[in-house]
Amino acid sequence: MAYLEISNACVHFPVRNTWGTTGELVRAVDGVSLSVEKGRILGLVGESGCGKSTLTRSIMQLQPLTAGSISLDGVNLTALSPAQVRRRRLDFQMVFQDPYASLNPRFSIFSTLLEALTRRAPLPRAEREQAVAELMQRVGLSPEHMYKYPHEFSGGQRQRIAIARAIAPRPALLLADEPVSALDVSIQSQILNLLSELTRDMGLTMIFISHDLSVVHYMADDIAVMRRGKIVEYGTADAVFHRPQAEYTRTLLAAIPKL
């Protein structure tokens, strides 16, 4: 069995108007089945509104499924109670798209990272600064800035902080939802390289979400192409990029700027 198994996952939302629901449904995720082997990176690609982020939120158990199931390491997450999900969530963490919105502006970086570091077990007071310093160094940040606040950092630095927070509980699965789309082009490759390095060094399994097929090809071992809530193509990164089978995948490839 694969480490992550998504079986016939559906997320449907009722269409509403001024007078209430219309009886129609928005099929944001519509019968998606995927598996991800341990230690591999799955790239999930598709245009905005295709259902990528909704599926990711469902994996994180932030969005309930209408139907289907999601299992992690043999455990059906969709059958767990809220308390069980909170405990299990230490094993799967997420890096969100917007580094400006994903950090609490009232918490110093020390407080943010310490909270993440102590979710599995408390740290002795004497070891806390050193633990936060080592975590910051791991993502390429200077520990001397640990008592600063998010607004004092650039977008790229904030995303490094968000990545540090995500890896602090030592998860096995990392979900990265468009993690570089809000950053300057000059910074994007640095964040991509950091994610690749951490995935390799920590033995992480990753789902990397993007609308940019060239970025996904750079990052992923396997690629799933999503359109209108469904998976229209799945295969190894090289096969999807160089020998696409679906017309929609060929359209995405044709849209990549040529230098």
C-alpha positions in Angstrom: 0.0 0.0 0.0 1.2 3.5 -0.9 2.0 5.9 2.0 -0.8 8.3 0.9 -3.9 6.8 -0.7 -6.7 9.0 -2.0 -9.7 6.9 -3.1 -12.6 8.4 -5.1 -12.4 11.7 -3.2 -15.3 14.1 -3.8 -15.9 17.6 -2.5 -19.2 19.1 -3.7 -20.6 22.5 -2.6 -24.2 23.6 -3.0 -24.8 26.5 -5.4 -26.5 29.3 -3.5 -28.4 32.4 -4.6 -30.3 35.1 -2.8 -33.1 32.7 -1.8 -30.9 29.9 -0.6 -29.6 26.7 -2.4 -30.5 26.0 -6.0 -30.2 22.2 -5.8 -27.2 22.4 -8.1 -23.7 21.4 -7.0 -20.2 22.7 -7.7 -18.0 19.6 -8.0 -14.7 21.1 -6.8 -13.2 17.6 -6.5 -15.0 14.9 -8.4 -13.9 11.3 -7.9 -10.1 11.8 -7.5 -8.0 8.7 -6.8 -4.2 9.0 -6.3 -1.4 7.2 -4.5 1.9 8.6 -3.4 4.8 6.3 -2.4 6.9 7.1 0.6 9.8 9.4 -0.1 8.5 10.6 -3.5 7.2 14.0 -4.6 3.9 14.2 -6.4 3.4 17.4 -8.4 -0.3 18.4 -8.7 -0.8 20.8 -11.5 -3.7 22.6 -13.1 -5.2 26.0 -13.8 -6.7 28.2 -11.0 -10.1 26.8 -9.9 -9.4 23.3 -11.0 -9.7 21.9 -7.4 -6.0 21.6 -6.4 -6.3 23.6 -3.2 -9.6 22.0 -2.2 -8.1 18.6 -2.5 -5.1 19.7 -0.5 -7.3 21.1 2.2 -9.1 17.8 2.3 -5.8 15.9 2.7 -5.1 18.2 5.6 -8.6 17.4 7.0 -9.5 21.1 6.8 -12.2 20.4 4.3 -14.5 17.4 4.8 -15.0 15.0 1.8 -18.5 14.6 0.4 -17.5 11.0 -0.5 -14.4 8.8 -0.7 -11.5 8.4 1.7 -8.0 9.5 2.4 -5.5 7.2 4.1 -2.1 8.0 5.4 0.3 5.1 6.3 -2.7 2.8 6.4 -4.8 5.0 8.7 -8.1 6.3 7.2 -8.0 10.0 8.1 -11.5 10.6 7.1 -12.8 8.1 9.8 -10.9 9.8 12.7 -12.5 12.1 15.3 -11.4 15.8 15.4 -9.2 15.0 18.5 -7.6 12.1 16.7 -7.0 14.2 13.6 -5.3 16.9 15.7 -2.9 14.3 17.1 -2.3 12.7 13.7 -1.7 16.1 12.0 1.8 16.2 13.5 2.6 13.7 10.7 1.4 15.9 7.8 2.1 19.6 7.6 1.4 22.3 5.1 3.2 25.3 3.6 0.7 27.8 2.4 0.8 30.0 -0.7 0.9 33.4 1.0 3.8 34.0 3.4 2.3 37.3 4.4 -1.0 35.8 5.6 0.2 32.4 7.0 2.2 33.9 10.0 0.7 35.4 13.1 1.9 39.1 13.1 1.6 39.2 16.9 4.1 36.3 17.5 7.8 36.7 17.2 9.6 34.1 15.1 11.0 32.5 18.3 7.4 32.1 19.6 6.1 30.7 16.3 8.9 28.2 15.9 9.0 27.2 19.5 5.3 26.4 19.5 5.8 24.1 16.4 8.9 22.5 18.0 7.1 21.6 21.2 4.0 20.1 19.7 5.3 16.5 20.0 7.1 17.0 23.3 8.1 19.9 25.6 11.6 21.3 25.5 13.6 22.2 28.6 13.8 26.0 28.9 17.6 25.9 28.6 17.4 24.2 25.2 14.7 26.3 23.6 16.9 29.1 22.0 19.3 26.5 20.6 16.6 24.4 19.1 15.0 27.5 17.4 18.4 28.6 16.2 19.2 25.3 14.6 15.8 25.2 12.9 16.3 28.7 11.5 19.8 27.8 10.2 18.3 24.7 8.6 16.1 26.9 6.3 18.8 29.5 5.7 17.9 32.2 8.2 20.1 33.9 10.7 19.3 32.9 14.4 20.1 36.5 15.5 16.8 37.6 14.1 14.6 35.1 16.1 13.0 37.7 18.3 11.9 39.8 15.3 8.3 39.8 14.0 7.0 38.7 10.6 6.6 42.3 9.2 10.4 42.7 9.6 11.2 40.0 7.0 10.9 39.9 3.2 8.5 37.6 1.5 11.2 35.0 0.8 12.3 35.1 4.4 8.7 34.7 5.6 8.3 31.6 3.4 11.4 30.2 4.9 9.9 30.8 8.4 6.7 29.1 7.2 8.7 26.1 6.0 10.6 25.9 9.3 7.3 25.9 11.2 6.0 23.1 8.9 9.1 20.8 9.4 9.5 21.5 13.1 7.1 18.7 14.3 9.1 16.3 12.1 6.3 15.3 9.7 6.4 12.5 7.2 4.2 14.2 4.6 4.6 17.9 3.5 2.0 19.6 1.4 3.2 22.7 -0.4 0.4 24.7 -2.0 1.7 27.1 -4.6 4.6 28.0 -2.2 6.5 30.3 -4.6 3.7 31.9 -6.6 3.6 35.0 -4.3 7.3 35.5 -4.4 9.6 37.4 -6.7 11.1 35.3 -9.5 14.6 35.9 -8.2 13.6 34.2 -4.9 11.5 31.3 -6.3 14.4 29.1 -7.2 15.9 29.5 -3.7 12.7 28.3 -2.1 12.3 25.4 -4.5 15.9 24.3 -3.9 15.3 24.5 -0.1 12.2 22.3 -0.4 14.1 19.8 -2.5 16.9 19.7 -0.1 14.7 19.2 3.0 12.7 16.5 1.2 15.8 14.6 0.5 17.6 15.1 3.8 14.5 14.4 6.0 13.1 11.6 3.8 9.8 13.5 3.4 6.9 12.6 1.1 5.6 15.7 -0.6 2.7 16.9 -2.6 3.7 20.0 -4.5 0.9 22.1 -5.9 1.3 24.6 -8.7 -0.3 25.9 -11.9 3.1 26.0 -13.5 4.0 22.7 -15.2 7.6 23.6 -15.7 8.1 24.3 -11.9 6.3 21.0 -11.1 8.6 19.1 -13.6 11.6 20.6 -11.8 10.4 19.5 -8.4 8.4 16.3 -8.8 9.0 12.6 -9.3 5.4 12.1 -10.5 2.8 14.5 -11.9 -1.0 14.5 -11.7 -2.7 16.9 -14.0 -6.1 18.2 -12.7 -8.9 19.8 -14.6 -12.5 20.6 -13.4 -12.1 18.5 -10.3 -10.8 15.4 -12.0 -7.4 13.9 -12.7 -6.9 13.9 -16.5 -3.3 12.6 -16.6 -0.9 10.9 -14.2 2.6 9.6 -14.7 6.3 10.1 -14.0 7.4 13.7 -14.4 9.4 13.0 -17.5 6.6 11.1 -19.2 4.0 13.7 -18.5 6.3 16.6 -19.6 7.8 15.0 -22.7 5.1 12.5 -23.8 1.7 14.0 -22.6 -1.4 11.9 -23.4 -4.1 14.3 -22.5 -5.0 17.3 -24.8 -5.3 19.5 -21.7 -1.7 18.6 -20.6 -0.5 19.5 -24.1 -2.3 22.9 -23.8 -0.5 23.6 -20.4 2.8 22.7 -22.0 2.2 25.0 -24.9 1.5 27.8 -22.5 5.0 27.7 -20.9 7.0 30.8 -22.1 9.8 29.9 -24.4 13.0 31.9 -24.0 
